Amino acid sequence: MDETKKNSILIVDDEKTNLMVLTHLLSQEYAIYTAKDGHDAISKAGKLLPDIILLDIVMPEMDGYEVLAALKSSEETRNIPVIFITGLDSSEDEEKGLVLKAADYISKPFRAAIVKLRVGNQIQIVNQLRTIERLSMIDQLTDLPNRRSFDNRLDLEWRRAIREKTPISLLMMDVDKFKVYNDTYGHQQGDVLLQMVAGVFKKTLKRPGDFAARWGGEEFAVLLSDSDKEGAARLAEEIRANVESAVIPYSDGSTTKVTISIGVNAECPTKESVLENFLSRADNALYKAKETGRNRACLYEGNAE
């Protein structure tokens, strides 16, 4: 999560006074959204995806238990922690909430210190889980998304391309003669080389949606949503040229250089398209680039139907 961005809270209560009190207590530390009833809460939770939800149990039309059940049944909102706001104090009420997977309770009338502590505990858990998730999706050497992260993004963008009938492009890349480079200069220098290549992606990719990842070893991939073959080929050539011109410092003060081979595939997929074929065609284009001399970008020219 962006360190400068406040965590967000959705407060759900049909009593305006309660909304005002909780907003006053929490707005200095968190971004606050409010909802006046259950239906409003479900709608806003799906759109805003707050970090946690404070949810009143006793509300007209749709009580807090029903709202929580609805939130847990939605893939988008099921993992948002919900803290019940309640004046109820029976063990049966508490048990019912825990069965529905409420994260915690805040009792009425509100005590400022308790509200802040219980909200703060849940926010801390959310942030810790996000850090763990981020670390599991990032390649620690290059600070690029890793293969797992790439697979998740590819699935998302592939389905979006089918739904919106837009093109999608993939660049598969391999550092040329990486084993020779490693054997010549050592593994530590090989790591410096891979970090340099990652830096080229960060400087070359301009659109927010362009997605570069370390595929594994000396292999990298770039996924371009809403990008046709001409645009993908241009970007591939720019990446190739930027890698070729990059200077890699060596420990004795000298410098080294490397090149990269790139395979490009672009498609406008339909429901009948096969994702594995999309990947293998980019890989075939990469193989062609390596077989025909390396340090080049080759576009897959076969039938992508």
N, C-alpha and C positions, 0 to 999 in steps of 0.2 A: 504494500500500500504506500502511496505517496506520503512521505513523512509530514508534509505541510497540510495535508487534507484532514479535516476533522472527521471523526467517526460519526455516523448518522443514527438517529433514533426516531422511530415512528411511535407516537403516543396515541393510544386509542381509548377514548372515554366519552360518554354521552353528556357528562357534566362539564360545562364550560369552565367552572371554577377549578376543577381538577387539572384540566389541560393548561390553564394559566399558571397554576402553582408548579406543576412539573416542568413546564417550559422555562419558568423563571429559575428553577433550581439547576437545570441542566444545560441551558442554552449557551452559557459561557464556554463550556468545554466541548459541546457536541452540536452538530447540525440537527435541528429539530423539525420534524414533520408531524402533523396532527391529523387525526381522523375522528369523526363524530359518531360513527356507528360501525357495525361489523362489515356491511357491504362496502362501505367506503374504505375500511381498513384493508380488506382483501385486494381491492383494486389498486390502492396506493402501494401496498407491499409488493405487488407484482411489477409495478412500474418503477418504483424508487429503489427497491432492493436494499432496505436499510440494514445496518449492521445488527441492531437488535430491535425488538418491538416490546413496548410496555402496553399491556392489554387488560382493560377492565373486564371483570367477569360478568357483572350484572349490568346488562344493557337491554333495551327493548328490541323486539323483533328477532335479533340474533345475539345470543349471549357469547361470552368469551370462549366457552368450551367449544361451541360450534365454529367460531372463527378460527380457533387453534386447529381444530380437526381439518378445516378447509385449507389452512396454510400448510399443514403437514402432508396433505394429499397432492399438493402442487410441486412439481419438480423444481420450479424456480424459487419457491419460498420455504421449502421443507427444512432447510438447514439454518434458517434465521432463528437465533435464540429468542424465545418469548418469555418475558417476565410478567406474571399475572399481577394486576393491581386489584386488591380485594379487601372488602370489609368483612368477608366471611372468615370464620375461624375454626370451623369444624374439621376434624381429621378426615372425614369423608370427602369434603371439598378439596382438601390438599391432595388426598390420594387420587381423586379424579383428574386433577391437573397433572400430577406426575405420570399417571398412566398415559395421558395424551402428550407426554414429553415436554411439559413446561420446564423452563430452565431454572426458574426461581419465583419467589413471591415477594411483593411489597405490600404491606398492610396499610389500610387507612385507619385513622388519620395519618398523614405522611409525617415522618421524621426526616428532616433534611439529610442528616448524616447517614442514616440507613439507606435512603434512596441513592445517594451518591456512591456509597460503598458497594451496594448490590449491582448497580448499573456498571460501575467501574470494574468489578470482578468479571462480569460477562464480556465487557469490551476487551479486557486484557486477554481473555481466553480466545476471543475472535481474532485478535491481532496475532497472537502466538500461533494459532492454527494456520493463519494466512502466511506467516513467515515460513512455517514448516512446509506448506504446500508450494510456496514459491521456490524454496531451496530444492525441492524434489523435482521441479520442472526446469531448473536452470543448470547448464553445464558450468561447473565451478572454474574450469580453466579459462574459458573464453567469455563467460558471463552472457552467453547467448542461450536462448531456449534450447532444451535438449530434445532427444528423439521422442520421448513421451509427450512433451509439450507440442512438438510438431504434429504428431499423430492426432492429438486432440483438435488442434487448429485446422488441420487438413479436413477432418471430418466435418467440422462446422462450416468451413468455406465451401466445400464441395456441395453440401446440402443447400447452402445459400445460392450458389451459382445455378443449381437446378431449379430452385424455387423462383429466382428472379430472372432466369434465362440470360445470364451474363457469362462472359468468358472467364476462365481461370487459367493461370500459367504456373509452371513449376520449373525452377532451375536446379539441376543436380550438379554438384561441383566436386572436383577432386584435385587436391594439390599435386602438381606434377612431381614425380620422382621423390616423394616424401621420405621413403625408406633410405634412399641414397643420401638425402640431406641429413637425416637423423644419424646415419652411420658416420658421416663426414664431420658433422659439427656437434653431435651429442644430443641427447634427449631434452636437456634443458633448453638448448637453442631451438629444438623442434617445437617446444612449447611457446617460445617467443614468436616463432613463425605463425603458429595457429592463432595466437592473440592478435597478430598483425592482420591476418585475413579477416578475423572478426571485426576489427576496427574499420576495415574497408567497407564492410556491409553497413556498419553504423553511419559512415559518412556518405555512402552512395545511395542508400535507400531513402527516398524523400517522402513518400506517402505514409501516413500514419498506419495504414492497414498492411503495408508490405512486411513480410514476416520471414526473418532469417533464423536458421537453427543449425546447430552442430548435429549432423546426422550420425556421426561416429568416426573415431580415428581422425583421418585427414579429410573426411567427406563433410560437405555442407549442403544445405538445401535452402532455397528461397521460394516462398509461396506468394504469388501475386494475385489478389482478387480483382475482378473486373479489369483484366488486362489481356489484350489479344496477343497474337504471336509477334506482330511487329514491335509492339511496346516491350514485350518480354525479351526479344532478341536485342533490342537497343540497350536495355538495362544489362543484359548478360555481357555484351561487348564492353560496356562501361566498367563493370566489375572486373572483367579480365584485364583491361588496360590499367586499371588502378592497382591491381595486384602486381602486375608486371613492373610498374614504375615505382612501387613501394621499396624503400630501403630498410633493411632489417639490421639493426646494430648487433655486432658481435662483441664478446667480452674483451677481446684484445684491442678494441678500438676500430677494427675494420668493419666492413659491412657486407652483407650477403643479399641475394635477390632470388625470387622464385617466380614460377608461373602457375596458372591454374587452367584446367580444362572444364568446360561447362556444357551440359546437355539441356536443351530447352524443349518443353512441350506445352502447347496451349490448346485448350478445348473449350467448347461451349456445351457442357454436359446436359444430358436429359435423364429421365428416370431409368432409361434402358442402359445408360453408360455404366461402365465398370471402373471403380476407383483404382483397382490394382493395375488395370491397363494404362490408366493415366500416369501412374508411377513408373511402370516398366518402359513406357515410351520415352520418358525423360531419361531413364537409365540407358536405354538403347542409344539415344542421341549423345549421351556422355561417352559411351563406349566408342562411338564413331569419332568423337573429338580426340580421344586418346589414340585411336588407331591411325588417324590421319595426321599425326604430328604433334599433338598436345598444344597447349597455349592457344586455344581457340574455343569458340562457342559454336556448337552445331545445333540446328533446329530440327526437331523430328518432322519429317516431311511425308510420312505415311498416312494412311487413312485412319482418322481418329473417330470413326463412327462406331 
